[in-house]
Amino acid sequence: MYQFKKTFLLLVVACSAYVNAVAQRKEILLETGWKFSKGAFPDASKSDFNDTRWENVSVPHDWAISGPFDKEIDKQVTAITQNGETHPTEKTGRTGALPYVGEGWYRKKLEMPAIKPNQKVLLQIDGAMSEPRVYLNGKLIGQWNYGYNYFYLDITKDINAKGNQLAIQLKNKAKSSRWYPGAGLYRNVHLIIKDEKSIDQWGITVTTPVAKKEFAKVNIKTKLSDARLHLVTQILDATGKQVAIDTARSVFGNEADQNIQLSNPNLWSPEMPYLYTAVSSVYEGNALKDVVKTKFGVREISYSAAKGFTLNGQVRKFKGVCLHHDLGPLGTAINTAALRRQLTILKEMGCDAIRSSHNMPSPEQLELCDEMGFMFLAESFDEWAKAKVENGYHLYFNTDAEKDIVNLVKATKNHPCIVMWSSGNEVPDQFGAEGVKRAKWLQEIFHREDPTRPVTVGMDQVKATMQSGFGALLDIPGLNYRVRLYDEANKAFPQGFILGSETASTVSSRGIYKFPVVKGFDKKYSDLQSSSYDMEYCSWSNLPDDDFVMQDDKPWVIGEFVWTGFDYLGEPTPYDESWPSRSSYFGISDLAGLPKDRYYLYRSRWNKEEPTLHLLPHWNWEGREGQTTPVFVYTSYNSAELFLNGKSLGIRKKDKSSPQNRYRLMWMDVKYEPGTLKVVALDENGKAVKEEQIVTAGKPYQIKLSADRVRIDADGKDLCYVTVSVTDQNGNPCPTATDALKFEVKGAGHFKAVCNGDATSLESFVEPTMKLFSGKLVVTMQADQKAGAIELNVKGKNLKTGTIKIEAR
């Protein structure tokens, strides 16, 4: 018996190693060969429909991002109650002023591999905006309503051996969103072929009930199509080496439950995002039927009044940002390279957590957060039963909310990055007994589907939730802003801790500075920009420094998620009544991904690996000679000395006299004169340790290019982001340049998009020309499916041409 078991385990290892050769399960991304057209086509589901004149596209695809921008698309007369408005006014640009509204059709011929009689075929859609109706060979085979959710269909009975026609109809209603939702098949579509005797789709649940340095207990529950199947699970380390193996002893209700011990495990954390792989192999007798590989992390999370939030036993506070799902000039079409760039920028800032706002995250985003080390707050809805917008999720809440949560949890539960769920954001249901019942109902669904993670809601009506019991029933009370109510809420709520689920809403435009420099809210200017002195915020919110005080002085505040990590399309507060503003001003980085000054304020607190020293504003102020031009320094050092043209303007030291003086160094009385502005950071002994300077630039002379990567994959998907700026003849950046530039890409890639971060620009993202904004813009190039050099040439009138080459391989 022992010898048979040993031989059988060796067979398992061998079969698993060669799983691709035996091909029990195939997963095919349906990326190319799609036809698309916007409009109503009653016969488009039929196989014989003539789509020869339709556009050829690849998926993921966002039909609206190419524009044009149009004020009439999302113009509405309304009062935004979330912003405290009581009287309706005309709003424009609220959803980005891009043409997402309407009906669109996608069609694709499915060239199927040979399907055996005992195989199943599934079609999985990771997200389709919105109300997808799926047709196969003219027959409606399935549908969904929520455009942010994942779902799959069993199409085994409807698939033909040859000549299949897949058609997907999408409809986006006007007044259905509070931001740019995108349009189309904006996430991946998968075809999955497997044996009918196999592991259920999303049927594996991996948890780590015990996660210590010495050992870990890994619990794996596996749903099988047949209780008579035999399950063997291997655990591989990050190098692919087997570190444990277990055979399921019994199956109850078609579910196998395994507990596997790991000795001296590598624990997952943002600082060391170590991933293991569970290889689940299913046998009928000795015949291998199915293999599923599941990445997971060994980690332990805890929330308590005594310690707040702990990860692997260590107390920590979330240094998080909120992210909408658009990728700036790429729109909502998912691209892993674009997501990785976003997360790389945030990682360098010291960010360790992401909140998906206000919808369900893409699988690719979660995979990257697992890999790169970001904790994740996975959010579900922006509306419950009560409406925020006329055609929002409230239309589906009563019928769809449970199945939407079930799919969210089943599809994403094995990601170690997810440390909590959110069932809603600023829902109007915060008022009254019905809202309390809904909050409890939703939280219990999450608990039923995943007992290991807590649930929060982003609450903005804090007084109401204190009175009704809404906030008291949540696992984690999440406060959106309302810093002045933190103490009162903490006394009222029984949990003993509070999360800043949405903080700051500070507004700024990269490289734009307004005078005089005075703290204030809802400030507006004739150029429709906000000051990058980072002293302006919204009527409901506050400056970053106010949240810093809470994080530092209140041990029961378990961290924050800043609104937002990047600017996003739509919601152009405080200019939502002012055309042509069409994207947000909230971002720590702008829509092009270029850091604003505020980026360095957060970096000075969050990045503990490298020092920060950042000087603002720019020093090109022709016409302001002799006028007061305050200078701020964002730094991880406690003191610094400022020099203008070699003359000391004094030493400033951080102190607690005000939130701003506590976290910024400020010289408020500097008189502008052109030349060199320099700051020298000082250590605790007054010794100079780091310096930065800004030089008044002359006239624009030459174009400078800087790529985020010099090599990309020749896979037809990978991206290179090139920052374009203009310098004077001496190489000094020209921070006020607005030159119009043209872009040409040659070789093994093509021009994909361009963005300058200006929330008021109506220039197309997809045309190879754009004006600089505050002296910069970013060009995105995409690799073709061939190796070779990709060359970008950038030209402008009376400017020396800029050229850069990267390699695709």
N, C-alpha and C positions, 0 to 999 in steps of 0.2 A: 504493500500500500504506500509506504513511504517512497519507494523508488518510483512508483507511478506518479505520485504527486510531484516529485522533483523533476521528472521528465516532462510532465505537463507544464510546469512553470517555465521550463526552458523553452518549450514550444511557444508559450505565450510571448515570451520576450522576442523570439525570432519572428513570429508573425507580426507583432507590433512594429518591429523595426522595418518590416517590409510592407507596411500597410498601403503605401502608395502604389506598390506593384500589384497587390491583389485588388485594390480599388473597391472595397466594400461600400464606401460612401463617397459620393462626388458632390462638390459644391462649386457651382459655376456662377461667376459674376456676369450678369447680363448688362454689359457696358456699351457695346457698340451695336450698330445695325438698327438703331431706332429711327423712326420717322415721327416728326412732331408738327402739329399745326394748332394754332390758337383759334378757337371758334366752336360753334355748335355744329356737329356733324351727326345727324341721327343714324346714319348707316355705317359709321366708322368702326363699329364693333365687328362687322361682317368680314369674312375672309376675302371676298371678291371686291371689297371697296378699293377704289383707285386712289392710292396715296403717293403716286409718282411725283407730284409737284410739292409734296410736303418737304419740310426742312430735314436734312440728315443731322442727327445730333447723337452725342454720347451721353450716357447717364453715369453719375449724377448730373442734373441739368436744372438751371433756374431760368425760366423763359422770360422773366421780367427785368433781369439785371442790366440788359443792354439798353433799356430805356425806350423812349426818351423820358426825361423828367417832365412832369406836367402837373401844374397846380390843381387842375380840376379832378385829378384821379382820387385824391383823398380829402378834398375840401369838405368840411362839415361845420355846422353851427352847433356847438355843444359846450357844456360845462364839464371839465374834467374833475370829477369829485375826488379822485385820488390826490389831486394837487390842491384841494381845498377851495376850488372854484364854486361859486353859487349862481353866477349869471353866465348864460351861454354866449360865446363869441365865435367868430369865424376862425377855424383852425385849418392850417395847410401843412403839408409835409409830415403829417402825423405818422403815416406808414411809408415814408420815404419818397412819395410822389413818383413811384415807379409803377408800371402797368401790370400789377399782379392780379387785378380783378378780372374775372371772366372764366370762360371754359377753355380747357385745352385737352388735346388727345395725343397719346403716344401709341405707336404701333410697332410691333417687331415680329418678324418671322422666327419661330423657334426651331432651330435645327437640333433635333434631339439625338443624343447618342442612343445606342440600342438599349431598350428597356426590357428587362427580363420579366416574366410573369409574376415573380414573387417580390418585385420591387415597388417602392412608393416614390412619388414625385411631389415635392413641396415647392411652392413659390413663396418666397419671403420678401417683404417690402419693408425697408427700414424707416421709411418716412416718405409721404407723398402729400403735397399741399394743393388742394385738400379734398376731402370727401371722395377718395378713390373708389371707382367702380371698375372691377377687373373682369374682362371678357376673354374667353378662350374659344376660338373658332365660332364666334358669334353668340356664345352663351355667357350670360352673367354668372360667374362662378364664385364671386365674393365681393365684399365691400367693407369699408371702414369709414368713420367720420372724422376722427381726430387726426389732423395732418402731421402731428409731432410723434405719433406712436408707431411702434413696430407691430406687424402682424404677418401671419403666414396662412396659406391655403393649401389644402390637400387637393391636388389636381390630377391624381392618378387616374380616376375614372373618366376624366374629360380630355386627356392627352391622346393624340394620335401618334402612331408610329412615325408618320411623316406629315409634312405640310401643315404645321400648326401656326396659327395666327393669334398672337397675344395683343390685346388692345386695352389701354387703361384711360379712363375718362376722369378728369379732375375739374372741380368747380371751386372757385374762390369768390365768396360774396364780398360786396362792398361793406365797409364798417364791420369787419370781422376781426380786427386786430388793433392793438395799441402801438404797434411797431411794425417794421417791414417783415412780413412773414415769409416772403419768397413765394415762388410758384413752380409747380412741376414735380417731376421725379427727382427731388433734390438730394435724396440719399440713395444708397445702393439697393439693387434688386438682385436677389439670389435665386438660383435654381438648385434644389437639393435632391439628389437621387440616392436612395438608400434601400436596404432590405426591409421588407415589411416586419421581419423579426429583428428588432433593433431598439436603440435608445430613443425615447420620445424627444421631439424637438424641445429645446430648453428644459430637458428633463433631468439635468444634473445639478445638484446643489452642493457646493463645497463651503464648509465653515470650519473655523479653527476655534473650538470652545476653550481650548487651553493653548496659550502661546507664551512660553517661557524661553529663556535663553538655553536652558538645559534640555527641554523637550517640548514637543507640541503634540496635541491631539487633533488630527484632521478627520472631520466627519464628512462623509460623502454619501448623499442620498441619490439614488439613480432610478428613474422611472423607466421600466421596460415594457415593451409591447406584449410580452408573454412571460408569465412567472416561471416557466420551465427553462428559460434561458440561463446560461452560466456567465457570470460576470467576474472578470479579473481586472483589478486596478493597480497600475504602477504609478509611482510618483517619481518624477525626474527633477533634478536640480537645474539650475540655469544653464549648465553646460551640456545637458542632455543625459547625464549619468543617473542611473536608477539608484534611488536612496531608500525606497520601500516598495513592497508589493503585497497585495492582499486579495484573497479570493472571497467573494461574498458567500456567507454560510447559508443564508436563507433569504427568501423574497416574500414580503407580505403586501398583499394588495398591489402586486406588480411593482413594488418599490424595494430595492435593496438598500440596506443601511450598513455602512462600513465605518469603523473607527480605526484609524491608522496612526501609529506613533512615528514621529520624526525625532531623532536625537540631534541635539545641538543645532536647531534650525536657524536659518537666517531670517530675521524678522523684517517684515515689510514696514517701511516708513518713508516719508518724503526725502529724508537724507540718504536712505539706502532702500530703494524700491526693488527689493529682490523678489523674483517670481519663480514659482515652481510650476510644473505641468502635471496634471493628472491625466493619465492615458487609460481610458475605460474601454476594455475589449469585451465584446459579447460573443458567446459561442452557443451553438446548438450542437451538442455532442462535441466533436472535435473540429467542427466547421466554424471558422471565424465569420461572423455575420455583420459586425459593426464595430467601428472604432471612433471614439470621440476624444479629442484632446481639449482640456480645459486648463487655462492658466489661472493661477490663484496666488495669493500672498498669505503668509502666516502673520497674523496681527491680531491684537486684542484691543478693543475699544471700551471705554467706560465713561459714564456721565454720572456725577454725584454732587450733592450739596457740599460735601467735605472737600473735594478736590477739583470740582469742575469737570473738564474733559481730560482724559488721559489716553494716550496711545502707547501700548506696550508697557503700561505702568508708569509712564512719564507724563507729568502734567504739562500741557501746552495750550496755547491759545491760537485760534485760527487766524492766520494772516491771509485772508481770502479776498477774492474779487468775484463779482457777478459778471456773467457773460451772456449776451444774447447770441443767437445761433448764426447770424450772418458773418461772413468772412470779408467784410468790407467790399472792395470792388469786384470780388468773385461772387457776391451775393450769398445765397444760402446753399449752393451746390457744394456738397462735402468734398474736401480735398485734404488728405492726410498731411501733405507737406505744409499747407497753409495752417492747419491746426497745430502742427509741431512748431512752426515759427511763432505763433501766438504764445504757446506754452514756454518756449525758450526765452522769449522776451520777459514773460512773467517770472520765470525761474531766476533770471539774472537780477530781477528786482527784489527777490527774496520771498515772493508769494509761495504759499504752500497749500492753497485750497481754492476750489472753484465751486461756484453755485450756478447751475444751469437756470437761466432766467428767460421766461417763466414757463418752461416746457421741458420735455423729456430729451436727454442728451443723445447724441449719435453714438453708435458703437465705437466708431473710430476715436472720438474724443475720450471715451472711457478707457480704451486700450492704451492710448498715449498717457493718460494720467496714471494708470497702473505702472507703466514702464518708466515714466519720467519722475514720478513721485509727487503727486498732488492728491490731497484728500478731496472728496467730492460730496457736495450736497445736491442730490438729484431731485429736481422739482417736477411737479406734475402739471398743475393747472394755474391759470390766471383768473379763472372764473369758476364758481360753483353754480348754484341754481339762480342766483341773482346776477343781473347783467351789469357789465361795465360798458360794453359796446353792443350795438343793436343785434349783430349776427355772430356773437362770440360763443364760447363753449357752453354757456347756460342752455343753449338750444339742445344739447346732447347730455347734459349732466345726469339727469335722472335715469336715462337708459344706458349710458355708456361709461359712467365714471368707474364702476367696479371693474369692468373688463379692461378698461384702459390701465388701471393700476395693476391688475393682474399681469398684463403683458409687460408693463414696465419692469416689474419685479422679476418675473420669470426670465426675461431677456437679459437682465443686467446684474443679477444678484451675486454673481461670482466675482465681480470686480472688487478687489481689496480697497481700491481708492474710495468707494462709496462708504461713507461713515454715518450718513443719515439721509432720510427721505424728507421731502416737503410735499404736503398735500395741497398747498395753495399759497397764493401771494395776494395780500391786500384785498381779499375777497369782501364784497359788500355784506356777505353773510355773517360777518363778525358781530353784527347787531342782532340781538334777540335769541330766543330759545331755539328756534329752528336751526340757526347757524351753529349753536352748540351741538345739537344732535347730528348735524352733518359732519362737523369736525370729528366727533366721536366715531361715527360710522366709517369715515375714511381712514382714520387712524387704526381702527380695528381690522380693516381690510389689509393694510400694510402689515400689521402684526401677525395676521393669519398667514400671509404669504411669506413673511420674513420676520421671525421672532428675534433676530439678532441685532436689528438696528432701530434706533429711535426715530420719531416723526416730529417735524416742526411745521409751523405755518409762519410766513412773513406777515406780522400784524402791524398795521399802521393806526388802527383805532384802539389804542392801548387802554384808554379809560373805559371804553365799552367792554373790552375783553376782561378787564379786571372785575367789572360789575356782574357780567353774565356768567362767569365761570369758564368761558371759552379758553382763555389763556391758561387756566389752572389745570385743564384736563390734558393739555399737550405734554408729550414727553420732554420737548425742549421748547420753551417760550422764545420765539424769535421776534425781535423788535425791529421794525423798519423805521430808522431815525428815532425821533422822540427821546433824544439823549436826556432831556430835562426830566423825563418820567422814569428813568432807569431805577433810581432808588425806590421810588414809590411802587413800581411794578415788582421789584424784587421782594419787597415786604408783602405784597398782596399775593404773589404766586407761591405755591408750595414747593416748587422744584429746588429752590435754593441757588439757582444760577440763571443767567440770561445770555442769549446769543444776539449779537448785532447782525441780524440776518440781511440787513441792507443798510449801509452807512454812507455818510458824506453827501452824495449828490452835489459835490462841488463842480462848478462849470468853468471851462477855460478853452481858449483857442490857442493851438500851438504857435508860439512866437509872437503873439499879439499882447501888448501891454497898454493899460489905460491909466490915465492920471486925472486927479490925484489918487494915490493908492489908499483906499479906504475900505474897510470891511463892510459888506452889505449883501442883501439878498434881492433876487429878481432884477438885477441891474441890466439895463439895455442900452445899446449904443446904435448909432446910425448905420454903422457898417455891419451890423448883425453878428458881431463877434463878442466873446467874453474874455476878460483879462487873464493872462497867464501868471499874474502875481499870486494866484490861488487864494484870493480873498473874497470870492463871490460864490454864492450858493443859492439854493431855492428856499422859498418861504417855509417849506415843511422840513428843511434839512439843516445842515451845518457845515463847518469846515473840518478837514481831516484832523486837525489838532484836538478838537473836542472829543473825537473818538479815541485818540491816542491817550488822553487823560483817563478815560474810562478803562481802557485796556491795562494801563499801568497802575492805576490806583484802586481798582475794584477787583479783588481776586475772584469774585463771583461772576464777572463778565468773561465768558469763555472764548471771546474772539469776535472778529468782524468779517463781513463780506462787503467790500466797497462797491458802490455803484458808480462807475463800472470799470472793468479792466481796460476795455477798448471802446472808443466811440462806435456807435452802431447806426444803421439806417433807420430813419424815422425818429419820432419823439424829440423834436428840436427845441426843447425847453432851454431858455426862457423865450425863444422866438417862434413858438408854435402858432402865433398869429401873424407872422412876418414872412412873407415870401421874398426870396427863394430859400430860406433855411429848410433843409430836408434831412438832416441827420443830427445826432446828439452832440452835446458839448460835455457830457459827463465823464468821458474816458480819461484814464490815466495815460493812455496812449491814444493817438488820433485814429481816424478811420483807415489810414494807410499803414498803421502799425508803428508810426514814429513816436517815440516817447515825448510827452509834454514835460514841462518843468516839474509838475506834480509827481511824475514818476520817481524823481530823485528824492523827493520828500519821503515817499514810502520806502524807497530803497535805503535811505539813511537809517531807518528803524528796523527794516525787515531783513536786509542782507547782512548776515553776521560773518560771512566769509571774506568779504573784501570791503575796504573803506569807501565811503562816498564823499565826494566834494563837488558841488555843482553851484554855478554862479549864474545869476539872472538879474536884470534882463539882458538882451543883446546891447551892443554899444554903438549903434548907428542911429543917432537922434539929431539929424540935421534940422536946425530951427529951434532946438530946445537948449541951446548953449546958455549956461548960467541958470537954468531952471532946475528945480528939485526933481531928481530922478532916483527914487529909492533903489537900493541894491539888497537883494536877498541871497543868502547862501544856505543850501540844503546839504547837511553834512552829518556824518556819523561822529565827527569830532565835537568836543564841547566848546571849543573856542577857535577863533580865527582873526587874522588881521587883514584889513582891506587897504589896497594901494591904488591910487589913480595917478598915472604918469609918474610913478616912482615916489609919490608923496603918501605917507600913511594917513588913512582916514580913521584910524583907531582900531582897537581890539573889541570884539563883542564876544560875550560868553552866554551860554544858555542858562536861563534861570526860570523860576516858577512864578514870576510876576504876572504872567498871562499865558494862556495856551500857546500863543504864537511865539513868545519869547522862550518858551520851554523847548520848542522843537525846531525853531528857525533862528538863524543869525540875521539881523536886519540893521541896515544902515539907512535910516529914513530921511536923512538930510543931505544926501550927496547931490552936488550941483554938477550937471552934465558938462563935460568938455571932451572933445574927441581925443582918442589916444588909446592907451592900454589900461584896462581895468584888471587888477590881479588880486586874488585872495590866497592867503597862506594859512593853512590849517596848523594848529598848535596842539601838542600833546599836553598831558597833565602838568608837565614841568615847564611849559611855555616854549618848548623847542619846536621849530618848524619841521613838519613831517610830510606835507603834501601841498601842492599849489596848482592853481588853475587860472588861466587868464583869457580875456576876450579883447580883441583888437578892433578898433573902428576900421571897417573895410572901405576900400575905394570902389570905383565903378566895376560892375560885373565884367569879367574878362574871359573866363574859361569854365567849361562844364566838368564837374568831377563826378565820377561814378564809383560806387562801393557795393559789392555783392555780398549777400549774407552767406553764400556758399560758392566755392569755386568748382565743385563737382556735384552733379546731380545724376539721377538714374535715367537712362534712356528708355523709359517705359510708357511714354505718352501721357504721364500724369504728373511727374515731379515738377517742382517749381523752383525758380531762383528769383529772389527779390533784390532789385538793384536800387539803392538810394541814390537819387540824382540831386546834386546841389550845384551852386555857382560860386566861384571864388573870384577875388580880384587878382591883379597881376602878381601879387606877392603870396598868393595861396590862402588869403584870409577869407572865410565864408562871408557871403553877402546875405545877411539875415532878412532883408526886406525885399529881395528880388522877386519879381512876378513875371519874368520872361516867359513867353510862349515857346514851348519846345516840341520837337518832332522826334519820333523814335522809329528805328528800323532794326529788325532782328533778322539775322542771316544764319545759315548753317543748319545744325541738327536740332533746331527748336523754333519757336514762334512767339510773337507778341501775344500775351494773354490779357493784360489789363494794366491800368494806370490809375493812381489816386494821389491827390495832393493833401488830403486831410481838411480841406476847406468845406465846412458844413453848408456853405451857400453856393458852391460851384455847381453849375448845371452842365458842365462838360461831360461827355460820355466816358464811362470807364473803359469801354471796349474799342475806342478809336485811338490810334497811335499819335495823339497830340494832346497837350494840356499845359496850362500855365503853372508855374511854380507858386506855391503858397508859403509865405515866410521863408523863402529861399530854398524849399525842398519839395520833392515828390518821390514816389516809389513806382518803378516799372516792374511788372511781373512777367517773367518769361516762362514758357512751358516747354519741356523736352518733347521731341518727337520720339518715334519708336526706332531710332537709329543712333548709333554711337557717333561722336564727333564733336567738333567745336561749335559753340553757339556764340555769336557775336552781336553785341548791342551797340548801335551808334546813336548818339543823341545830338541833335543840332538845334541851334537857336540863332536868331538874327544878331550879328556882330559879336558872336561868342565863339571861342575856340571849341571845336567839336570834341565831345567825350566818347571814348571807345573802351569797351571791356569785353574780354572773352572768358567763357567758362567752358567746362568739359562735361559732356553727357556720355555716360558709359554704362 
